[in-house]
C-alpha cells in the first residue's frame, strides 16, 4: 500500500497498476481496518522530505482506497 501511494518507491508502478485494476472492477480488492491504520502510521513516519502530514496521509488513503 505504501508503494502505490509513494511515487518514488521502486515498486510504485507495479503496485499502482494493481490498484487501478481493482478500481476498474477487474479484480476484487479487500483491505482490513488494521492495515489502513498501519498504512496511516507508516505514511506519517516515512523518512522523506517533505514529510507526509496526518491530513495529507488521510487524504491519500481516502482518495486512493475509498
C-alpha positions as CSV (number, residue, x, y, z in Angstrom):
1,X,0.0,0.0,0.0
2,X,2.9,2.4,0.8
3,X,4.5,1.7,-2.6
4,X,1.4,2.5,-4.5
5,X,1.0,5.9,-2.8
6,X,4.6,6.9,-2.7
7,X,5.6,7.8,-6.2
8,X,9.4,7.4,-5.6
9,X,9.1,3.9,-4.3
10,X,10.9,1.4,-6.5
11,X,7.7,-0.8,-6.7
12,X,5.3,2.1,-7.3
13,X,4.4,1.3,-10.9
14,X,3.6,-2.3,-10.2
15,X,1.5,-1.6,-7.2
16,X,-0.3,1.2,-8.8
17,X,-1.3,-0.9,-11.8
18,X,-2.9,-3.4,-9.4
19,X,-4.8,-0.7,-7.6
20,X,-6.1,0.5,-10.9
21,X,-7.3,-3.0,-11.8
22,X,-9.3,-3.1,-8.5
23,X,-10.7,0.4,-9.0
24,X,-11.8,-0.5,-12.6
25,X,-13.7,-3.6,-11.3
26,X,-11.5,-6.2,-13.0
27,X,-10.4,-7.5,-9.6
28,X,-11.9,-7.5,-6.1
29,X,-9.8,-5.8,-3.5
30,X,-10.2,-6.3,0.2
31,X,-8.3,-4.5,2.9
32,X,-8.8,-4.7,6.7
33,X,-9.1,-1.8,9.1
34,X,-5.9,-2.6,10.9
35,X,-4.0,-2.4,7.6
36,X,-5.4,1.1,7.0
37,X,-4.2,2.1,10.4
38,X,-0.8,0.7,9.7
39,X,-0.7,2.5,6.4
40,X,-1.5,5.8,8.0
41,X,1.1,5.2,10.6
42,X,3.8,4.4,8.1
43,X,2.9,7.3,5.8
44,X,3.2,9.8,8.6
45,X,6.6,8.4,9.7
46,X,8.3,7.7,6.4
47,X,11.7,9.5,6.3
48,X,11.1,11.6,3.2
49,X,11.3,15.4,2.7
50,X,8.9,17.0,2.8
51,X,7.2,14.7,5.3
52,X,3.6,13.5,5.0
53,X,1.4,15.3,7.4
54,X,-1.5,13.5,9.0
55,X,-4.1,15.4,7.0
56,X,-2.3,14.5,3.7
57,X,-2.0,10.9,4.7
58,X,-5.7,10.8,5.4
59,X,-6.4,12.4,2.0
60,X,-4.2,9.9,0.2
61,X,-5.9,7.0,1.8
62,X,-9.4,8.4,1.2
63,X,-8.8,9.2,-2.5
64,X,-7.0,6.0,-3.4
65,X,-8.7,3.5,-1.3
66,X,-12.2,5.0,-0.7
